[in-house]
């Protein structure tokens, strides 16, 4: 109920509020305090490169925000709301919490910078009394005063101050452009002329990190989404106008600084603009005070609303905490409680921080947020969900470029901060995921994109199937069984086959006619099966099949395209050795699957526990010409699963003639050439004694094997004695009987 009250709030602000909040944050502390230093250190073209690189990230982000904001009804929470409704609440809450911290630290950043506007006062006290006053003597009372105004009067009073300080800001910029160059000697004039260059490139990204918070102001107005009359209109228009205004102003300010002062002056005096502007000693500190206070006010209005929206979505594990933080005051639901938390965090950074350190921290978290927004836009473009119908459209390549640039710049600025930032993100996500398991998570981020990618790959593979027919064999196995819950061994076998080198699809059979009741039953069983295999690291794809008979189910499945993109080529059957009568219906359907050129596997399940240490035993007879390589490859593929890491494969060659040396040598060459993990000592020739049956010989050597693989010939299916062949191995453990439709190559 609390959440509904928040999101249904009808705001009173328009596009002007978004624009002024954005532009006052963009044209703030960095413009007055650090742009001169950047220009003096890097030169005209270097400073421009910082501005353009920053806007190569912020403009795609602004376009992405505009696009996402016109695709949905944007409510309270600004960027958090957009991310959470695009990526799901788990990702949204994770990014939202880091965004809240960035916005809160921004309050401290702008308040610390505000204190710098009193530099003439500090210099006067230093010169007159010899006392070096700490900046906190100004920043702390300022923060407390602004916090009192916002808490007492609400966002409306903040907007009144915003109009006033923006007027002072633009007036100070106008007087700056009307000012004259600093009077310099002939040597300095030559240095000013040489400002048009790009030097000290090694410091580029250090200075970029210090300057980047200036460009982050373009999203400041988005945080007012819950207080806007028409967010879908005001956010795109206000954000883009603010971004473009900031870009133009920065270009002209860099030019003015370049032609007005030497590099030494630009580097040595952080208030260099006051020496250039008309009435600069008064108007520039006043403009700095106006811009930083307006930026602080903007951050003060935005940060609590982000936290309020996060709590409104019940992100935190404690209900009372969510209710406390999401609670608002009055009709506009002013986030008083969330404001107290935000101002407290800001107060700590005001006491401890300095401008440059705080700027780097802000840059890291804002870059993560901007990269996420651009990624969200790109994935929506690529995934093309039918529900994605924004009234304003960006370009997918701009969104992708914005995301990649954000990640690249983070590592270029400070690899350590980047790693720490992502560690913080991961820890927050794990925390949110632990307490909100029922919400959309990481899988939903790429769901649409993966759907499109899979669709394109499947079509491509189908069109090029003819050229792939002679490639090396790998299994794409299917299995239909109605004994999923009482016979886990078949699921284990399918899991082993599909682990690394192949793909497996398992269908639980519900025998009956398709109806509402059987459909509901199938969904319950499917969820149960997925839950049962979720924690086993299985890559097996599981589904259900409703069919009136076992044969009709087999016929349906062998005609179903594989979701892997490759044709299904191996049909696995299963039966319990205690119930050999189950073999009848399996053998009735073997020729059905062979008609579709399928290889066949029949798993005879014993009561014995599978102990992989016993190894996989492969039995090769004289007439297993087509089956030989198939059995060896299948054994190797099963062995690739971690369950079998301490196991081995042993091959037995059988004969009644007593001479298999050539066959063994040929097999050893295949094993060596194929780099199969089979030692030559594990290839053994076994001579069948007169009167000894094949099953007796197998039992004598493989009774303790974890899995035995035995081939059978298709001609055997025509004989009445076929049931006896499968039933003969009574004392054995699990046996996989296989028949290869065509010979395989060991490459």
Secondary structure, DSSP 4 states (H G I P E B T S, - for coil): -HHHHHHT----B-HHHHHHHHHHHHSSHHHHHTHHHHHHHHHHHHHHHHHHHHHHHHHHHHHHHHHHHTTS---TTTHHHHHHHHH-HHHHHHHHHHHHHHHHHHHHHHHHHHHHTTHHHHHHHHHHH-----THHHHHHHHHHHHHHHHHH-HHHHHHHHHHHHHHHHHHHHHHHHS-PPP--HHHHHHHHTTSS---GGGHHHHHHHHHHHHGGGGGGGGGGGGBS-HHHHHHHHHHHHHHHHHHHHHHHHHHHHHHS-HHHHHH-TTTHHHHSTTHHHHHHHHHHHHHHHHHHHHHHHHHHHHHHHHHTT-SS-HHHHHHHH--BTTTTB-HHHHHHHHHHHHHHHHH--HHHHHHHHHHHHHHHHHHHHHHHHHHHHH--TT---SS---HHHHHHHHHHHHHHHHHH-HHHHHHHHHHHHHHHHHHHHH-TTS--HHHHSHHHHHHHHHHHHHHHHHTHHHHTTSPP--EEEEEES-TTT-HHHHHHHHHHTSSS-EEEEEEEEES---HHHHHHHHHHHHHHHHHHHTTT---EEEEEEESSHHHHHHHHHTSPPTTSS---EEEEEEETT-TTHHHHHHHHHHHHHTTT-EEEEEEE-SSPP-GGG-EEEEE-TT-TTTHHHHHHHHHHHHTSGGGTT--EEEEEEESSS--HHHHHHHHHHHHHTT-S--GGGEEEEEPPTT--HHHHHHHHHTT-SEEEEE--GGGGGSTTHHHHHHT-TT---EEEEE-SS-----
